[in-house]
């Protein structure tokens, strides 16, 4: 049984639901994007609001935070870039003709996906659209990015010279049931990955292993080779839409509308654990130090022992769905459609988990030592038997 936890701080500055929560790479700041059309910047040192970004004409769907700049996208069809120190709007990216629901920042590129059925690439600094990716038959919901240098050997590359010069690729998942891979330089579709029979809600990329994972409303997760486009495996045990994915040490965690999270061994496709106790869809998840944290439509966050599946703690206090979670310095941050950002102390369960892991390693070490002594003893007995038999 898990224990209920109380938030160490509740931030109520937003006047509408929080749709996304982003942590800066250096861990010093958090960014929240809200239904109230504003974004707010929070310090992880004192949990205070240090920035209020206003300018969007409709609700913010998603946000992304770098160390010095913040990015927001909105139902007003635009993306904005903000200075985190001054709160000044540095750039407005215009071109989409419907809700922009996802953005991704990589190198000097800003990528966006929209209900207008396109994805687009922008120059971060020049406020200029570089490329448009057109080919999906319905809205683009999720994005991933990689370089062909990460996955292709020189002899495998047969693309045009222009595409060899700029080897960045964009991956898009859509409600048209397809995943597409695009050359950023030309906007040309490199692969269309067919197999899902429902909207593709989430993507996660493992470029070093040449693998892409996609979760869908068809209740499945599919694994693809991102070089050949071949479908490698289909994970079929969920009984509802697959909403979120997390990949850690070749273990894939999937959160679903069936109120469970499942853990899969990527290399074999075997499901090795199911995490239950949620009373509604699992909307977000995050792995940290052997603990699986989840956020749910039942307004609770939970902490599970990732190995055993045992529920360790329930975090109660939100009134509506938890849309996003982040973890920094053994603090759990949860952002909800109730408009609040809540901060929870997770030092206790982290310490207990570390002690448990230490005991397990010690026990494994003793077991291994016993096994070695047993083998040594058996080998000696075997040699004695052989000598007595004159072998």
N, C-alpha and C positions, 0 to 999 in steps of 0.2 A: 504493500500500500504506500502511496506517496503522501508526503506531508504538504499541507497548504503553505504557501509562502506569501509574505506581505511585501509590497513594493517599498523600496527605500526612498523613492521619489516618484511623484506623478506630475507630469508636465501637461498643463491644460491650455496652453497659449493658442492653439489652433481653434478655429471656429467651425471646422468641418472634419470629416474623417481623414485619417492619414493613409494614403495609398501606398507609399513606399518609404523606406528608410535606408540610407546609404552611409557607409563608414569610409572616411578618408584613408588612403594607403598608409599614412603615418599614424593612424589611430587617434589623432588629436580632436577630430570633429565628427559630428553626425549631421546629416541633412535629411529633413522630412519634407515630403511633398503632399499637399492636402487638397481635399475637395473645396476648401475655401479659396482656392486659386493662388495661394501663397506657399512659399517654401521657408523653412526656418533652419538656422544653423545653430548647433548645440556643441558646447565644449564637453569632452569626456572627462576633463579634469574637475570641473565644478558642476556639471550637469545643468548649466545655465544657458538660456537662449542668447546668442551673441550676434545674430543676424536675422533680418526679416526681409525676404525678397518678394517684392510686389510688382505686378505688371501684366501678368497673364489675364486674359479676358474670360477664362473659364477654368474648370478644375484641372489640377495637375495629376497626371496619370502615373508618372514615373520620374525618378531623379537619380543623378549620379554625381558623386563628389570626388574631385581630385584634391591634392593638397592646397592648391592656390585658386582653383576655379570650381564652380558648381554649375551643373547643367540640369535643366528641367524641361519636360515636354508636357503638352497640354491638349485638352479637347478643343482649344482655340486654333488648332492646326499648326502651331509654331513650337519651336524649341528655343530656349534662352540660355545664354551663358552669363554667369554672375561672378563678380569679384568677391571672394570670401571675406576680405578685409574691410571693404567699404560698403558692400551690399549693392554696388552699382551694376546695372545690366550692361554687359560688355558687347553683346551681340544678340541679334534675333535672326533665326534661320527660318525663312519663309519659302513655301513651295508645295508642301502637302495640302491636299484638298479635303482632308477629313481628320478625325482624331488621331493624334500621334500617341501611340500607346507604349512604345519602348525605345530606349536609346542605348547606345554602347559607344564608349570612347576607347580608341586604340591608336597608339602612336599620335600622328597629327590628324587622324580621321575622327569624325563623328558620324555614327551610323544611326539611322532611325527607321522604325517600322510603323505602318499606319493602316487605318481602316480604309484608306483609299486604294488598297491592294498593292501598294509599292513599298519598297525600301529605298532609302536614299543615303548617299555618302556626301559629307560636307567637309570643307577645310575648317578645322577648329579655329584658326586665327583669322582667316580672310572672310568669314561670314558668307561663304560662297558654296553653292552646290557643285560637287565634282561629278557625281554619277547618279543615275536613276536605275533601279533594278525593277523591271516591269515584266510580269509573266504569271504571277499568282492570280487565281480567279476569285480570291476572296482576301479578307484582311490578313495582314502580317502581324503575328502576335509575339514572336520571340526571335532573338538574334544571337549569333555567335560569330567569332572572328578568329582566323588563324592565318599563318603564312605558309606557303607551299614549301619553304625552306625547312619547316618543322617536320614535314611528312614525306617529301619527295626526294629521291636521289637524282643526281644530275641526268643519268641516263634514262630516267623515267619521264623527264619533262620534254614534251613535244609541242608545247604551245607556241603561239606566235611570239616573235621577239619582244613586242611591247608587253606581253603578259609575263614573259620571263624577267623583264626588268622590274616590274611591280608585281610581286608574287602574292599579294594579299588576297585572301578569299573571305567572302561573307556568306554565312549560313542563315537561312530564313525558314521559320516554321509558320504555317498558315492554317486558317480554318478551311482551306480547300483540301485538307488531308495530306498535303505534300510538304516535303522539305526540299529546298533548293540550295545549291551551292553556286556562288557567283564569283567570277573574276572581278575584282574591284576596279582594275585599270580600264576595262572595256565595258563592263556592265553585262557581259555575256554570261549566260547560264552554263556552268561547267557540268553540273549533275542535277538531275531531278530524282529524288529518292521516293519511290512508290511502294506502298504497302499498308500504310495506315488507312483506316476506314472512318476516322473521325478527325476533328480539329487537332492540330499539333499545339499543345499548350506550353511545353517546356523543352529546352535543349540543353545538353551539357556535352562539352567537347573534351576529349583526351587526345590532343594532337600527337604527343610522343608515341602513343600506341595506335595512331591512325584510326581512332574510333570516335563515333558520334552516337549519343544516346538521345532518343526522342520519346516524350510521353504524350499521350493522346486521350481524347474523350472516348476512344474505342476500347478503353480499359487496359491497353497494352503499353509496354515500353519496347522499343526496337533499337538494336545496335547495328550500326552501319560502318563499313570501311569507307573512310572519306576520300580515299584515292580512287578506288574502283566503283564506288557506289553500291557495292554488294551488301545485301541485308545479311547480317551474321547470326543474330539470335532474336527471338521474340519472347519477352517475359509476360506471361499470361494470367497470373493468379489474382490480380486485382478484380474487384467486383464493381468498380466505379472509375470515373475519369482520373487519370494520373495528372496531378496538378503541379508537383514540384519534384526536383531531383537534386541529389547531392552525391558526389563521387569522392571517396576517400580510400586510399590504399587498395585499389581494385575491389572495393566494396561499394555497391550502388544502393543508395537509399531512395525510396520513392514514396511520396505522400499522395494520398488519394481521397476522392469523394466517398470511398467506402469506409471512411473513418479509421483507416489503418495506415501505418508506414511499414514497408517491407524492406528487408536487406537482402541483396543478391550478391553472389560471387560472380564477378564479371567474366572470369575466365571459363567458368563451367555453365553459367546460367542458373545455378541452383539457388533457390530461395532458402536462406538459412535462419531468418528471424522475422517475426511479425510483431509489431508494437501496437498494442490495443489500448483501450481506455478512453479514446476520443469519443465525444458524443455528437460530433458533426465532422464535416470534411476537414482534412489536414491541408491547410493553406500555405504553410511555409515550414521549412526545417533547416537545421544547422547542426553540424557535428563539431564537437569541441572536447578534446582531451578524453576520449573514451565515452563521452556522454552525447546522446542524441536529444537535441532540443526541438520541440515542435510547437507550432502555433495553429490554432484551429478555429473553425466557425462557431465552436461552442464558447468562445471568448476566453479560453484558458490556454496558457502555455504549459508544457510538460517537459520533464527531464527523465530520460530512460537510460539505464545501463545499456550501452550499445551492443554488448556481447550477449548478455543474458536476456535482454528485453524487459527486465524488471522496471516498473515505474518507480522513480526515486522521489519525485517532487511534482506538485501541481502549483502553478502560479495563477491565483485567482484575483480578479479585481476589474478587468475590462468588462465592458457591457456588450460589445459586438465583436465581430470577427477580428482576429489578429492577422494583419496583412503581411507583416514582415518582422523578422528578428535579426539582431546583430549581437555579437559578443566581443567584449574588449576588457582586458584587465580583470577577468573574473566577475564582470558585471554583464547581466543579460538585459538587452534593450528590446522592448516589444512595442510595436506601433499598430494601432487599431482603428477600425472604422468609427469607433466612439470618439475620435479626435484627440485621444491622449497618447503620450509617449510615457511608458512606465519603465522604471529602472529597478532591477532586482539583483540582490547580492547572491552570487552562486559559489562563493568561496567554500562554504561548508560541504556541498556535494562534490566539488572539485577535489577537495582534500580527502574526502572519504574514498573517492574513486582512485586517487593516486595511491592511497594506502592499500586498497584492494589489489591494484595492478602490481604493486611491489610484492605483496604476499604471493600472488599468482606466479610471478617470475621466480621468487624464491622457492616455491613449491615445485615448479617445473625444473629448476636447477637441481634440487634434491632428488627428484624423480629421475632426471637424466643421469645423475651421479650413481644412483642405485642401479639404474639400467646398465651403466658401464661396468660397475662392480660385478653385477650378475653375469654379464657377458664374459667378463674376465674369468670369473669362477667357472662358468660352463666350459670355456675354452680350455682351462687347466684340467678340468675333469675329463674332457674329451681327449686331451693329450695323454693323460694317465691311462685311460682305457685303451688307447691305441698302443701305448708302450707295453701294457700288460698282455695285449693280444699279439704282440710282436709285429705290429704293423709299422 
